[in-house]
Amino acid sequence: MSALLAAFAGLAQPLAEHVLLSAAALALGIVVALPLAVWASRSPVVARLSLGFAGLVQTIPALALLALFFPILLALRAVFGEGLPALGFLPALLALALYALLPILRNAVAAQAGLDPGVLQAADAMGMTAWQKLRLVEAPLAAPIVMAGVRTAAVWVIGAATLATTIGQPSLGDPIFAGLQTQNWTLVLAGCIASAGLALVADGLLGMVERGFATRNRPLALGGAALALAGIAAAALAGAGGPREQVVIGAKTFTEQYILARLIGDRLERAGYDVTYREGLGSAVIHSALTSGAIDVYVEYSGTIWTNEMHRDGNPPPEEMIRQIAQWERDGSGTLVLGALGFENAYALAMKEDRARALGIASLADLTPIAATLTIGSDVEFFERPEWHAVRSAYGLEAARTRTFAPTFMYNALGSGGADVISAYTSDGRIAADRLRVLDDPKNALPNYDALLMIAPGRADEARFVEALRPLVGAIPVEAMREANYAVDREQDKRTPAQAAQMLGKAIGR
């Protein structure tokens, strides 16, 4: 219970951000939906088109909708300038507002269609203008049904806003995603309870407004609205009290990235910077986020840039690959590759030691003849990456079934029989702890994955920033990284990523 209370105590800032994002998205959805509903009530064509569009948006998974706004906003920078944010609040606001559209629009259109024709004719007979009829007759009669749609939209938006974490917007998704990646179930539970509680409170307050409209009880409607606005104001005050966003540190979706982000953050804070984190970013997003200045620094792996960004084949020696990457980044975007941290976190296929021994498998070449009878599991990226295609091409590898997991659950899948082989990470402490055999790659199909410290073009010439991070170059041996990773991922005596970063900093003397 004390751990859960401690987790709740750390949710003040994500809760405030979550409230502000949800309120802004709901407000934008209302502003767009209500005029559209009035227009739709007077035009069957507009009604069909608008409801069809809103319904289509609902068929897009919320996570995909959030991610799609990143390339769209990047492209729009050509029109609106480089200051247009492609990550964080703006794309989350736009995506969630679209999600809020359907229930509000549908209820408003239905409310308009259900109005008594006799009442409308009486309004016309009294000589009311179109605006007077809308304001004094139609809006009051439709308000309870419209509010029911607003309540539904509010619950949807608050739930979907947890996914905004994946595009760098702080929310109650932060503890949920971090807890899932590090198997900190207390953190996951705290985030879920807070999100559900917020949805219930919002639904209750908006329900007061709805009942106030339905019963013509103005104090009840105003009371619900006032309490909701007071909550939003309190969140705004709490958000205003947070740290200034001077340096943004990016991180992908697995334990090592969370730890390294905190290690970088510690050094920058000691150098006098205010630091904020954008964690849970996918590989397809985070590199563009750096080169566009949406984040200032993160750790990338040489093989990922080589294959995903540079679209290169082959596997040159590590030093030559890093040299070519640094030149490509400098010439293309102005990004600074400060250097390699000193360890490699490569993709490698791995099996349980006893299972591999029983099947006589020591290498990818041994795996190929029986792969058609096995299930290969991976993280959500690997099967779409060039590395997997390179392995299949080099060895003719075809699995009977492929499954994707969050990195944490991928290792559990080996133990539970959910997968026979997984795409493990070589710096992961669970390889030794779980007694896994890493399969040899005699054809050298998988590239090198040296961890590289990447600095955004806007910070590349900032001497204080660069010198604060330079001591990390070449300072982290793979053994120290494995130990830090395992401290977070193990079942007992777990550490948070921040605690593991402090351990790692002490271990390497930085």
LINGIHU-V448976 format. One record per residue. N is the residue number from 0. RES is the residue in three letters. NEAR is the number of other ideal C-beta (glycine too) atoms within 12 Angstrom. D_FIRST is the distance of its C-alpha to the first C-alpha in Angstrom with 2 decimals. Layout:
N/RES/NEAR/D_FIRST
N/RES/NEAR/D_FIRST
This chain:
0/MET/10/0.00
1/SER/9/3.81
2/ALA/19/5.38
3/LEU/23/5.08
4/LEU/14/6.24
5/ALA/16/8.59
6/ALA/30/9.79
7/PHE/24/10.62
8/ALA/18/12.38
9/GLY/25/14.57
10/LEU/36/15.73
11/ALA/25/18.20
12/GLN/26/21.20
13/PRO/40/20.72
14/LEU/37/20.14
15/ALA/30/23.31
16/GLU/38/25.23
17/HIS/48/24.18
18/VAL/42/25.39
19/LEU/38/28.62
20/LEU/46/29.40
21/SER/47/28.85
22/ALA/38/30.84
23/ALA/31/33.63
24/ALA/43/33.91
25/LEU/41/34.02
26/ALA/26/36.60
27/LEU/28/38.69
28/GLY/41/38.56
29/ILE/31/39.80
30/VAL/19/42.52
31/VAL/29/43.81
32/ALA/39/43.44
33/LEU/34/45.08
34/PRO/19/48.41
35/LEU/29/48.50
36/ALA/40/48.05
37/VAL/28/50.92
38/TRP/23/53.09
39/ALA/31/52.12
40/SER/31/53.07
41/ARG/20/56.57
42/SER/17/56.95
43/PRO/14/56.19
44/VAL/12/56.44
45/VAL/21/53.78
46/ALA/26/51.57
47/ARG/14/51.90
48/LEU/18/51.37
49/SER/31/48.40
50/LEU/32/46.54
51/GLY/20/47.44
52/PHE/23/46.08
53/ALA/34/42.82
54/GLY/20/42.47
55/LEU/16/43.24
56/VAL/31/40.50
57/GLN/24/37.97
58/THR/15/39.09
59/ILE/21/38.06
60/PRO/16/34.53
61/ALA/32/32.46
62/LEU/28/31.70
63/ALA/21/35.44
64/LEU/31/36.40
65/LEU/45/34.25
66/ALA/34/35.70
67/LEU/25/39.25
68/PHE/37/39.32
69/PHE/40/39.10
70/PRO/21/42.61
71/ILE/23/43.96
72/LEU/36/43.04
73/LEU/30/44.29
74/ALA/16/47.59
75/LEU/21/47.78
76/ARG/22/47.75
77/ALA/12/51.39
78/VAL/12/52.01
79/PHE/15/49.55
80/GLY/13/49.36
81/GLU/18/46.93
82/GLY/15/44.70
83/LEU/24/43.42
84/PRO/31/39.75
85/ALA/40/39.19
86/LEU/41/35.44
87/GLY/37/32.63
88/PHE/34/32.98
89/LEU/32/36.49
90/PRO/36/36.30
91/ALA/45/32.93
92/LEU/34/34.47
93/LEU/34/37.58
94/ALA/41/35.89
95/LEU/42/33.46
96/ALA/38/36.35
97/LEU/38/38.31
98/TYR/46/35.49
99/ALA/46/35.52
100/LEU/42/39.27
101/LEU/34/39.83
102/PRO/36/38.12
103/ILE/45/39.53
104/LEU/45/42.94
105/ARG/32/43.22
106/ASN/35/42.33
107/ALA/44/44.64
108/VAL/37/47.49
109/ALA/23/47.01
110/ALA/33/46.98
111/GLN/34/50.18
112/ALA/23/51.82
113/GLY/19/51.01
114/LEU/26/52.68
115/ASP/16/55.60
116/PRO/14/58.83
117/GLY/11/60.60
118/VAL/20/58.33
119/LEU/25/58.90
120/GLN/14/62.65
121/ALA/16/62.65
122/ALA/26/61.02
123/ASP/17/63.76
124/ALA/12/66.40
125/MET/14/65.23
126/GLY/10/65.93
127/MET/19/62.38
128/THR/13/61.95
129/ALA/17/59.47
130/TRP/13/57.02
131/GLN/15/57.44
132/LYS/27/56.94
133/LEU/27/53.75
134/ARG/17/52.31
135/LEU/18/53.51
136/VAL/28/53.58
137/GLU/33/51.74
138/ALA/26/48.58
139/PRO/24/47.80
140/LEU/26/48.43
141/ALA/35/46.37
142/ALA/32/43.43
143/PRO/30/41.25
144/ILE/31/41.58
145/VAL/38/41.02
146/MET/37/37.82
147/ALA/28/36.58
148/GLY/35/37.15
149/VAL/45/35.37
150/ARG/36/32.27
151/THR/33/32.34
152/ALA/45/32.93
153/ALA/42/30.04
154/VAL/30/27.53
155/TRP/34/29.20
156/VAL/47/29.26
157/ILE/40/25.62
158/GLY/33/24.67
159/ALA/42/27.35
160/ALA/50/26.54
161/THR/43/23.58
162/LEU/35/26.44
163/ALA/50/28.00
164/THR/42/26.01
165/THR/46/28.61
166/ILE/51/31.40
167/GLY/47/29.81
168/GLN/47/28.61
169/PRO/42/25.18
170/SER/48/23.00
171/LEU/47/19.63
172/GLY/43/21.05
173/ASP/43/20.49
174/PRO/42/16.81
175/ILE/38/17.66
176/PHE/44/20.72
177/ALA/44/19.43
178/GLY/37/16.47
179/LEU/33/19.07
180/GLN/41/21.45
181/THR/41/19.22
182/GLN/30/17.17
183/ASN/35/13.91
184/TRP/22/12.42
185/THR/28/9.18
186/LEU/36/11.89
187/VAL/29/13.91
188/LEU/25/11.49
189/ALA/32/10.91
190/GLY/37/14.71
191/CYS/27/15.57
192/ILE/23/13.71
193/ALA/38/15.30
194/SER/37/18.61
195/ALA/21/18.72
196/GLY/22/17.86
197/LEU/38/20.59
198/ALA/31/23.00
199/LEU/19/22.52
200/VAL/29/23.13
201/ALA/37/26.14
202/ASP/30/27.49
203/GLY/22/27.26
204/LEU/34/29.08
205/LEU/41/31.69
206/GLY/29/32.10
207/MET/28/33.11
208/VAL/34/35.70
209/GLU/31/36.93
210/ARG/24/37.39
211/GLY/26/39.09
212/PHE/30/41.54
213/ALA/22/42.15
214/THR/15/42.91
215/ARG/14/44.62
216/ASN/17/42.13
217/ARG/18/42.20
218/PRO/15/39.75
219/LEU/23/37.08
220/ALA/27/37.71
221/LEU/17/37.86
222/GLY/21/34.72
223/GLY/30/32.68
224/ALA/25/34.28
225/ALA/19/33.79
226/LEU/23/30.04
227/ALA/34/29.74
228/LEU/21/31.90
229/ALA/18/29.95
230/GLY/28/26.75
231/ILE/29/28.77
232/ALA/18/30.29
233/ALA/20/27.00
234/ALA/32/25.93
235/ALA/20/29.34
236/LEU/16/28.98
237/ALA/22/25.60
238/GLY/28/27.23
239/ALA/15/30.25
240/GLY/13/28.23
241/GLY/21/27.11
242/PRO/18/29.02
243/ARG/13/32.49
244/GLU/25/32.96
245/GLN/21/35.57
246/VAL/35/34.64
247/VAL/40/32.95
248/ILE/47/31.69
249/GLY/46/31.56
250/ALA/44/29.67
251/LYS/42/29.94
252/THR/35/27.36
253/PHE/45/26.48
254/THR/49/24.61
255/GLU/48/27.73
256/GLN/44/28.50
257/TYR/47/25.13
258/ILE/50/25.60
259/LEU/50/29.25
260/ALA/41/28.62
261/ARG/35/26.33
262/LEU/46/28.98
263/ILE/48/31.66
264/GLY/39/29.68
265/ASP/31/29.27
266/ARG/35/33.02
267/LEU/33/33.97
268/GLU/23/31.83
269/ARG/18/33.59
270/ALA/23/36.82
271/GLY/14/36.08
272/TYR/27/34.91
273/ASP/18/32.16
274/VAL/32/30.29
275/THR/32/28.59
276/TYR/44/27.59
277/ARG/45/28.71
278/GLU/48/26.73
279/GLY/45/27.03
280/LEU/42/30.83
281/GLY/35/33.06
282/SER/37/36.08
283/ALA/25/38.48
284/VAL/39/37.05
285/ILE/43/36.05
286/HIS/38/39.56
287/SER/33/41.13
288/ALA/43/38.45
289/LEU/43/39.52
290/THR/36/43.24
291/SER/36/43.02
292/GLY/30/41.08
293/ALA/40/37.95
294/ILE/43/36.05
295/ASP/41/37.46
296/VAL/46/36.42
297/TYR/48/34.71
298/VAL/49/35.25
299/GLU/46/37.42
300/TYR/46/39.01
301/SER/44/42.78
302/GLY/40/43.19
303/THR/41/41.33
304/ILE/39/43.68
305/TRP/38/46.66
306/THR/35/46.25
307/ASN/30/44.35
308/GLU/31/45.83
309/MET/26/49.15
310/HIS/14/49.81
311/ARG/24/51.47
312/ASP/17/52.32
313/GLY/21/52.85
314/ASN/26/50.84
315/PRO/21/52.49
316/PRO/15/51.45
317/PRO/25/48.23
318/GLU/15/50.08
319/GLU/19/52.50
320/MET/31/49.79
321/ILE/35/47.89
322/ARG/21/51.20
323/GLN/26/52.06
324/ILE/41/48.62
325/ALA/32/48.81
326/GLN/18/52.29
327/TRP/24/51.39
328/GLU/32/48.46
329/ARG/21/50.59
330/ASP/15/53.58
331/GLY/18/51.75
332/SER/27/49.07
333/GLY/22/49.22
334/THR/37/45.81
335/LEU/33/45.58
336/VAL/43/44.49
337/LEU/36/43.72
338/GLY/28/43.61
339/ALA/33/41.86
340/LEU/41/38.73
341/GLY/28/40.02
342/PHE/38/38.28
343/GLU/32/38.75
344/ASN/41/36.20
345/ALA/34/38.57
346/TYR/41/38.19
347/ALA/35/39.11
348/LEU/47/39.12
349/ALA/41/37.28
350/MET/42/37.02
351/LYS/30/35.44
352/GLU/21/37.75
353/ASP/15/38.74
354/ARG/27/39.40
355/ALA/29/41.50
356/ARG/15/43.43
357/ALA/13/44.15
358/LEU/22/45.50
359/GLY/16/47.36
360/ILE/30/45.77
361/ALA/20/45.72
362/SER/27/46.58
363/LEU/39/46.63
364/ALA/24/50.24
365/ASP/25/49.23
366/LEU/38/46.59
367/THR/29/49.03
368/PRO/18/51.14
369/ILE/25/48.23
370/ALA/29/45.90
371/ALA/17/47.22
372/THR/17/45.46
373/LEU/33/42.05
374/THR/27/39.09
375/ILE/40/38.24
376/GLY/35/34.85
377/SER/37/34.18
378/ASP/36/32.10
379/VAL/28/33.07
380/GLU/31/35.87
381/PHE/38/37.76
382/PHE/25/39.99
383/GLU/19/41.25
384/ARG/31/41.93
385/PRO/31/45.39
386/GLU/37/44.12
387/TRP/30/43.60
388/HIS/20/47.03
389/ALA/27/48.51
390/VAL/39/47.13
391/ARG/26/48.46
392/SER/18/51.78
393/ALA/26/52.17
394/TYR/28/51.30
395/GLY/17/51.90
396/LEU/34/48.36
397/GLU/20/47.53
398/ALA/30/44.38
399/ALA/16/44.33
400/ARG/20/41.14
401/THR/31/38.94
402/ARG/28/35.31
403/THR/25/33.05
404/PHE/31/29.35
405/ALA/28/26.85
406/PRO/39/27.38
407/THR/35/24.15
408/PHE/26/25.00
409/MET/42/28.61
410/TYR/41/27.97
411/ASN/22/25.96
412/ALA/32/28.99
413/LEU/36/31.20
414/GLY/23/29.20
415/SER/18/28.91
416/GLY/14/32.57
417/GLY/23/32.04
418/ALA/34/34.40
419/ASP/35/37.00
420/VAL/42/37.33
421/ILE/46/35.14
422/SER/44/35.94
423/ALA/42/33.93
424/TYR/44/33.71
425/THR/34/35.49
426/SER/41/33.17
427/ASP/40/30.12
428/GLY/32/28.73
429/ARG/37/27.97
430/ILE/32/31.75
431/ALA/24/32.05
432/ALA/21/28.68
433/ASP/29/29.39
434/ARG/19/33.06
435/LEU/33/34.56
436/ARG/32/38.25
437/VAL/33/39.21
438/LEU/41/42.48
439/ASP/22/45.43
440/ASP/30/47.06
441/PRO/17/50.75
442/LYS/20/52.03
443/ASN/23/49.77
444/ALA/33/48.66
445/LEU/43/45.29
446/PRO/38/45.73
447/ASN/36/44.28
448/TYR/39/40.86
449/ASP/41/40.91
450/ALA/45/38.10
451/LEU/44/39.88
452/LEU/46/38.89
453/MET/47/40.11
454/ILE/44/40.90
455/ALA/36/41.88
456/PRO/26/45.55
457/GLY/25/44.81
458/ARG/34/43.27
459/ALA/27/45.65
460/ASP/16/48.06
461/GLU/23/45.55
462/ALA/14/46.17
463/ARG/18/43.18
464/PHE/29/40.79
465/VAL/27/42.52
466/GLU/20/42.87
467/ALA/31/39.19
468/LEU/40/38.42
469/ARG/22/41.50
470/PRO/26/40.12
471/LEU/37/37.75
472/VAL/30/40.82
473/GLY/20/41.49
474/ALA/27/38.75
475/ILE/39/36.13
476/PRO/21/37.16
477/VAL/29/35.74
478/GLU/19/34.26
479/ALA/33/32.13
480/MET/39/31.02
481/ARG/33/30.14
482/GLU/30/28.07
483/ALA/42/26.12
484/ASN/44/25.69
485/TYR/34/24.52
486/ALA/34/21.94
487/VAL/41/20.18
488/ASP/41/21.15
489/ARG/26/20.52
490/GLU/19/17.99
491/GLN/10/16.93
492/ASP/12/16.38
493/LYS/24/16.34
494/ARG/28/17.41
495/THR/31/17.35
496/PRO/42/20.92
497/ALA/30/21.33
498/GLN/23/20.55
499/ALA/38/22.87
500/ALA/39/25.47
501/GLN/22/25.49
502/MET/26/25.93
503/LEU/45/28.69
504/GLY/28/30.31
505/LYS/16/30.57
506/ALA/22/31.84
507/ILE/28/34.63
508/GLY/12/35.35
509/ARG/27/34.77
